[in-house]
């Protein structure tokens, strides 16, 4: 085989190899059963991971469609934490 006829053959082999690897069935995740924790433990974990912030700024875009009307809204919310 010369180099000219080898390139298309090599390209086909690589393509088929990638197709076989990409189309293989997905692996299933191994999951352990959830441990049952008490409410006190869960509340303690929530308090430990509670985010601290002084201001909150968020944006949202809404598209509402009904049989009678279509609406598009953009919302920006800014809040500052109280001193309490």
C-alpha positions in Angstrom: 0.0 0.0 0.0 1.2 3.4 -0.8 0.6 6.5 1.4 -2.3 7.8 -0.7 -4.4 4.7 -0.4 -3.4 4.2 3.2 -4.9 7.6 4.5 -8.6 6.9 3.6 -8.3 3.3 5.0 -6.8 4.7 8.2 -9.5 7.4 8.4 -12.2 4.8 8.1 -10.7 2.6 10.8 -10.4 5.5 13.2 -14.0 6.6 12.5 -15.3 3.1 13.1 -13.3 2.8 16.3 -14.6 6.1 17.6 -18.2 5.1 16.7 -17.9 1.8 18.5 -16.5 3.4 21.6 -18.9 6.3 21.6 -22.0 4.1 21.1 -21.2 1.6 23.9 -23.8 1.4 26.6 -23.5 3.8 29.5 -22.1 2.6 32.7 -24.5 2.5 35.6 -23.6 4.4 38.7 -23.1 2.3 41.8 -25.2 3.8 44.6 -25.2 2.9 48.2 -28.5 3.0 50.2 -29.0 6.4 51.9 -28.2 6.5 55.6 -31.2 7.4 57.8 -30.2 10.5 59.7 -32.2 12.2 62.5 -33.8 15.7 62.1 -31.4 17.2 64.6 -28.4 16.0 62.5 -29.9 17.4 59.3 -30.7 20.7 60.9 -27.1 20.9 62.3 -25.7 20.3 58.8 -28.0 23.0 57.3 -26.8 25.5 59.9 -23.1 24.5 59.3 -23.5 25.0 55.5 -25.6 28.1 55.7 -24.3 30.8 53.3 -23.4 34.2 54.7 -24.2 37.2 52.6 -24.9 40.9 52.9 -26.6 41.5 49.5 -28.4 39.3 47.0 -28.7 40.2 43.3 -30.5 37.9 40.8 -32.0 38.1 37.4 -34.7 36.1 35.7 -36.3 36.0 32.2 -39.8 34.6 31.8 -41.7 33.7 28.7 -45.4 33.1 29.3 -47.7 31.7 26.7 -51.4 31.0 26.9 -54.1 30.5 24.3 -55.0 34.2 24.4 -51.7 36.0 25.0 -47.9 35.7 24.9 -45.8 37.7 27.4 -42.1 38.1 27.9 -40.7 39.5 31.2 -37.3 40.3 32.5 -36.9 40.7 36.3 -34.0 41.9 38.4 -34.1 41.6 42.2 -31.7 43.2 44.6 -32.0 42.8 48.4 -29.8 43.9 51.3 -29.7 41.9 54.5 -31.3 43.6 57.6 -29.1 44.5 60.6 -31.2 42.2 62.8 
